[in-house]
Amino acid sequence: MRLRVVHETRYAYEEPVTTSHHQIHVSPRVLDRQECLFHDVVITPSPGVLRERIDYFGNATRYFGIHEAHRALAVVAKSEVRLKSAPRLPPVSPPWEDVLAQLESDRRAPWLEAREYRYESPYVRTSQEVREFAEVSFPRRRPLLEAMLDLTARIHSEFKYDRTATGVFTPVAEVMRHRRGVCQDFAHVGAACLRSLGLPARYVSGYLLTTPPPGQPRLVGADASHAWFATFFPNLGWVDFDPVNNSVSSDHYVTVAYGRDFGDVTPLRGVVQGGGGHLLEVSVDVSSVDDGEGDDAMRQSQSQSQSGC
């Protein structure tokens, strides 16, 4: 599967902004099952300062500053990625308590990394209510995969996808109370459930294929950046689960960044001086391309600007 992604973010300000500073996570990660073929970001107005770095979680991160008056800001990211089929899940997985015990004792690098995702974070707070919700899917000695599939299905069925119900800073406790939210909220709930049991949970941001292959249903969240959560399996590594669509991540999913929660991987955040109120427009288009079409598109884009994955 070869996919092209166009992610546009546009701000229109009521008053001039005299200076602004921003950080973005819009570059697809390079993973075993995901190859970044091309990536380019165009920022308008052109920033006076632009720096690139790899953050603590291994995500490609850009910082930019604009030090001239402006009434609008546009960030347009274009990418092409090639995805391999997701690894087949094992028919049998160990009981979740055995995984928990290995997290406590195993000192190998992948397990040590996984342990970092077991704790509360600014957007993911645990509680007795969260733990009780999680325990329904995680009874004693239940295999980890079976428990994860059940938890994902229950969030999907018991929570309503509602774009108007929550905001960026809505806490997990409120989402649990009203049982409504968007992909960010569903992923935070899933992560909170796992962490309440001592299991690791990673928050993942990315995109979904906008137009699915013939005969397959269109997935929720395909016209915006998407989010889901993942946990760590012995002998397999991190496996992604999408409670919005009640699915395990497949070759319809493009991974951009991962961290503890939304705050670690926000697509665009920043501070501005001036501006008054503003209007925000975000659009995402993900489409499949054949190799010839993809090569032509890359050559055309590379003739205009150069930027690596």
C-alpha positions in Angstrom: 0.0 0.0 0.0 1.4 3.4 -1.1 -0.3 6.4 0.4 -0.2 10.2 -0.2 -1.1 12.5 2.7 -1.9 16.2 2.4 -2.4 17.9 5.8 -3.3 21.6 5.8 -3.7 23.8 8.9 -4.7 27.4 8.4 -5.2 30.2 10.9 -7.0 33.5 10.1 -6.5 36.2 12.7 -8.7 39.1 13.5 -5.8 41.4 14.2 -2.1 41.3 13.1 0.1 38.9 14.9 3.5 40.6 15.5 5.4 37.4 16.4 4.7 33.7 16.8 6.5 30.6 17.8 5.2 27.1 16.9 6.1 23.4 17.1 4.8 20.8 14.7 4.6 17.0 14.5 3.5 16.2 10.9 6.4 14.0 9.6 5.6 10.3 9.2 7.8 8.1 11.3 10.2 5.5 9.8 9.1 2.1 11.1 9.6 -1.5 10.3 6.3 -1.5 8.5 6.3 2.1 7.3 8.7 3.7 4.8 8.7 7.5 4.3 9.3 8.1 0.6 8.8 11.8 0.6 8.0 14.6 3.0 7.7 18.4 2.6 6.3 21.2 4.7 5.5 24.6 3.4 4.9 27.4 6.0 3.4 30.7 5.0 4.6 33.3 5.8 8.1 32.0 5.6 9.5 31.6 9.1 12.5 33.6 10.2 13.7 30.7 12.3 13.3 27.0 11.5 14.9 24.2 13.4 14.4 20.4 13.2 15.1 17.8 15.9 14.2 14.3 17.1 12.4 14.5 20.4 12.6 12.1 23.4 10.2 9.7 21.8 12.0 9.6 18.5 9.4 11.8 16.6 10.6 14.3 14.0 9.8 17.7 15.4 10.0 21.1 13.8 10.1 24.5 15.6 9.6 27.7 13.7 9.3 31.4 14.5 7.7 34.2 12.5 8.9 37.6 13.4 7.0 39.8 11.0 3.4 41.0 11.2 0.9 38.6 9.6 -2.9 38.1 9.6 -2.8 34.4 8.5 -0.7 31.3 9.0 -0.7 28.2 6.8 1.2 25.0 7.3 0.8 22.5 4.5 2.5 19.1 4.9 2.7 16.6 2.0 4.0 13.1 2.4 4.2 9.8 0.6 4.6 6.5 2.5 4.8 2.9 1.7 3.2 0.5 4.2 3.7 -3.1 4.7 1.0 -5.3 6.0 0.7 -5.3 9.7 2.2 -8.3 11.4 -0.2 -11.1 12.0 -1.3 -11.3 15.6 -0.5 -14.6 17.3 -3.4 -16.9 18.0 -2.3 -17.3 21.6 -0.9 -14.6 23.9 0.1 -14.9 27.5 -2.2 -13.9 30.4 -2.0 -10.2 31.0 -0.7 -10.8 34.6 2.3 -12.6 33.1 3.1 -9.7 30.9 2.8 -7.4 33.9 5.3 -9.6 35.9 7.8 -9.5 33.0 7.5 -5.7 32.9 8.7 -5.7 36.5 11.6 -8.0 36.0 12.9 -7.9 32.4 15.8 -5.5 31.9 16.2 -5.7 28.2 15.9 -2.5 26.2 12.4 -3.0 24.7 10.9 -3.8 28.1 12.6 -0.9 29.8 11.2 1.4 27.2 7.7 -0.1 27.6 7.9 0.6 31.3 8.1 4.3 30.7 4.5 4.2 29.4 2.9 2.7 32.5 2.5 5.9 34.5 0.0 8.8 34.5 0.7 11.8 32.2 -0.8 15.3 32.0 -3.7 14.1 29.7 -4.1 10.6 31.0 -5.1 10.3 34.7 -6.2 7.1 36.3 -8.9 6.6 38.8 -11.0 3.9 40.6 -13.7 4.4 37.9 -11.2 3.9 35.1 -9.8 0.8 36.8 -13.2 -0.7 37.3 -14.0 -0.2 33.7 -10.8 -1.8 32.6 -11.2 -4.8 35.0 -14.3 -6.0 33.0 -12.0 -6.7 30.1 -9.1 -7.9 32.2 -10.3 -10.7 34.5 -7.8 -13.0 36.1 -5.6 -15.0 33.6 -7.2 -13.7 30.5 -4.8 -13.7 27.5 -3.6 -10.2 26.7 -4.8 -10.1 23.1 -8.2 -11.3 24.0 -8.4 -8.6 26.8 -7.2 -5.9 24.4 -9.7 -6.7 21.7 -12.5 -6.7 24.3 -11.5 -3.4 25.8 -11.3 -1.8 22.3 -14.7 -3.2 21.4 -16.3 -1.9 24.6 -14.9 1.6 24.2 -16.2 1.5 20.7 -19.7 0.4 21.7 -20.1 2.3 25.0 -18.7 5.7 24.0 -20.3 7.8 21.3 -18.1 9.6 18.7 -19.2 13.2 19.0 -17.1 16.1 17.6 -19.0 18.6 19.8 -18.7 16.9 23.1 -15.1 17.6 24.1 -12.2 20.0 23.6 -8.5 19.6 23.5 -8.1 19.8 27.3 -11.1 17.6 28.3 -10.0 15.3 31.1 -10.5 11.5 31.0 -12.8 11.7 34.0 -15.2 13.9 32.1 -15.1 11.6 29.0 -15.8 8.6 31.3 -18.8 10.5 32.8 -20.4 11.5 29.5 -19.2 8.6 27.4 -18.7 10.9 24.4 -15.7 12.3 22.6 -13.4 12.0 19.6 -10.4 9.8 18.7 -8.1 11.7 21.1 -10.5 11.0 24.0 -11.0 7.4 23.0 -7.3 6.9 22.9 -6.8 8.6 26.3 -9.5 6.4 27.9 -7.8 3.2 26.5 -4.4 4.4 27.7 -5.8 5.2 31.2 -7.4 1.8 31.4 -4.2 0.0 30.7 -2.1 2.2 33.0 -4.6 1.7 35.8 -3.7 -2.0 35.7 0.1 -1.3 35.5 0.3 -2.1 31.8 2.1 0.2 29.3 0.0 2.3 26.9 1.3 4.5 24.1 -0.7 7.3 22.5 -0.3 7.3 18.7 -1.2 10.1 16.2 -1.4 9.7 12.5 -3.8 9.4 9.6 -6.3 7.0 8.0 -6.9 6.2 4.4 -9.6 8.7 3.2 -11.0 6.5 0.4 -10.9 2.8 1.3 -10.5 0.0 -1.3 -13.8 -1.1 -3.1 -16.1 -3.1 -0.8 -14.5 -1.8 2.5 -16.2 0.6 4.8 -15.0 4.2 5.2 -13.4 4.6 8.6 -14.4 7.3 11.1 -11.8 10.1 11.4 -10.5 9.8 7.9 -10.7 13.5 7.1 -8.7 14.7 10.0 -5.6 13.6 11.9 -6.4 10.5 13.8 -5.3 8.9 17.1 -5.3 5.5 18.7 -3.4 3.6 21.4 -1.0 0.7 21.6 0.4 -1.7 24.2 3.4 -4.0 24.3 3.3 -7.7 23.6 6.1 -10.2 24.3 8.0 -11.4 21.2 5.9 -9.0 19.0 6.4 -5.4 20.3 3.9 -2.6 20.2 0.5 -3.4 18.7 -2.0 -0.6 17.8 -5.7 -0.6 18.6 -8.3 1.9 17.3 -11.4 2.0 19.5 -13.1 4.6 17.3 -13.3 2.0 14.5 -13.0 -1.1 16.7 -10.0 -2.3 14.7 -6.4 -3.3 15.0 -4.0 -1.0 13.0 -3.6 -2.1 9.4 -2.1 -0.8 6.2 -4.8 1.9 6.2 -3.0 3.7 9.1 -0.1 6.1 8.7 1.9 6.7 12.0 3.2 10.2 12.5 4.2 10.3 16.2 3.8 8.6 19.5 4.2 9.5 23.2 2.4 9.4 26.5 -0.6 11.4 25.4 -1.8 14.1 23.0 0.4 16.8 24.6 3.5 14.9 23.4 2.5 14.7 19.8 0.3 17.7 19.1 0.3 18.3 15.3 0.7 22.1 15.7 1.0 24.2 18.9 2.4 27.5 19.7 2.1 31.0 21.2 1.4 34.3 19.4 1.6 37.9 20.3 -1.4 39.8 19.1 -4.0 38.4 16.7 -7.1 38.8 18.8 -9.6 36.0 17.9 -8.9 33.5 15.1 -10.5 31.0 12.8 -8.9 27.6 12.4 -9.3 25.3 9.4 -7.8 21.8 9.2 -8.1 19.4 6.4 -6.5 16.0 5.8 -6.6 14.0 2.6 -5.1 10.5 2.4 -5.3 8.6 -0.9 -3.7 5.5 -2.4 -1.3 6.0 -5.4 0.4 3.7 -7.8 4.2 3.7 -8.0 4.3 5.7 -11.3 1.9 8.4 -10.1 3.8 8.6 -6.8 7.2 9.1 -8.5 5.8 11.9 -10.7 4.3 13.7 -7.7 7.6 13.4 -5.7 9.6 14.8 -8.6 7.3 17.7 -9.0 7.3 18.5 -5.3 11.1 18.1 -5.0 11.6 20.6 -7.8 9.8 23.2 -5.6 11.3 22.4 -2.2 13.6 20.0 -0.4 12.9 18.5 2.9 13.6 15.0 4.3 11.5 12.6 6.4 
